[in-house]
Amino acid sequence: MRPRAAAGIEPYASRLKAKPDELIRIFEPEGINIVVAGGETQGAWKMMSGALRGMVSIDAWR
């Protein structure tokens, strides 16, 4: 994200200028999306990173 911050693109530029002890938001709330379809008795998941790969109609799976 440093190139974006150096180019002055917000919110990255403000984060780069933040003081070392200042709290910053790493992720914007509107950039976090979680979809759950179906279920299990003991479902679990972990996310390391993500990007939009596409959209799928759940109704088409039926």
DASULFEN-V283911 format. One record per backbone hydrogen bond with DSSP energy under -1.0 kcal/mol. NH is the residue of the N-H (numbers start at 1). CO is the residue of the C=O. If there is no record, write none. Layout:
nh->NH co->CO
nh->NH co->CO
This chain:
nh->5 co->1
nh->6 co->2
nh->7 co->3
nh->8 co->5
nh->9 co->4
nh->13 co->9
nh->15 co->11
nh->16 co->12
nh->17 co->13
nh->22 co->19
nh->31 co->28
nh->32 co->29
nh->61 co->58
